[in-house]
């Protein structure tokens, strides 16, 4: 397929080459041989009259012109993807579509179960693929590789639209056999205890950790895990504490011998936001899916 003489397939190759900065990795991503990826790069260089990628030591680095192309290319491919995915009408009862969403396992614990059940009964052709958010999630959204990104407000990027899903409070959780959970929780007891904490990605603080640092509160982290859902089980049989999302803590308390206590210091509510690509603001499928998520969140708030 050509547009004004340009093979549009080359744009997909260009996106992979600029993202990977490696002909071999781009070839693997595109399911091409390395010679085919090299040939695509040569054709792109001829078309744009720019080397696009230049060798620096053992690495390929994008040229300044390629860096100017990159955001426009991301918008273009996302727009084409949205255009190609747009049916004449969206009927959840008959449509076949996969939605890819990046959200923490806190959200999958409180939202995914009822959302999946609701969709199974009303939209059997809808598939949900959930990815754990990481340092690359915002870039994946910008490239159109995921449909929705759900993160605390502090991690929202300005490139794409966002809106509030809900506000979440945090509580202290501890084993029911922990003596500290049988007394009013104090800051002294909180800081004297060992803690289970969560780290997501390589450099990313969780909302709770960012709040503690802003307050100047230091806790003794004895166990650090990559998942919110792992925390309750790691409290059982220990004298450790953890700061946990209230919805997740209440769910966990139904199956795990943990108790909950209010935080003994001011703690801002977490504003959980959802982002979608700016080219998909009118996507009827995404609008429908967001409505389903809103309904599940309302039901969970009413149940609490």
Secondary structure as UniProt FT lines:
FT   STRAND          2..3
FT   TURN            4..5
FT   STRAND          6..7
FT   HELIX           9..20
FT   HELIX           23..30
FT   HELIX           34..48
FT   STRAND          53..56
FT   TURN            57..58
FT   STRAND          59..62
FT   HELIX           64..85
FT   TURN            92..94
FT   STRAND          97..102
FT   HELIX           105..107
FT   HELIX           108..112
FT   HELIX           113..122
FT   TURN            124..125
FT   STRAND          126..131
FT   TURN            135..136
FT   HELIX           137..142
FT   TURN            143..144
FT   STRAND          148..152
FT   HELIX           153..155
FT   TURN            158..159
FT   STRAND          162..168
FT   STRAND          170..175
FT   TURN            176..177
FT   HELIX           179..182
FT   HELIX           187..192
FT   STRAND          194..198
FT   TURN            201..203
FT   HELIX           207..215
FT   STRAND          220..225
FT   TURN            229..230
FT   HELIX           231..235
FT   TURN            236..237
FT   STRAND          241..245
FT   HELIX           246..253
FT   TURN            254..255
FT   STRAND          258..261
FT   STRAND          270..275
FT   HELIX           278..280
FT   TURN            281..282
FT   HELIX           284..303
//
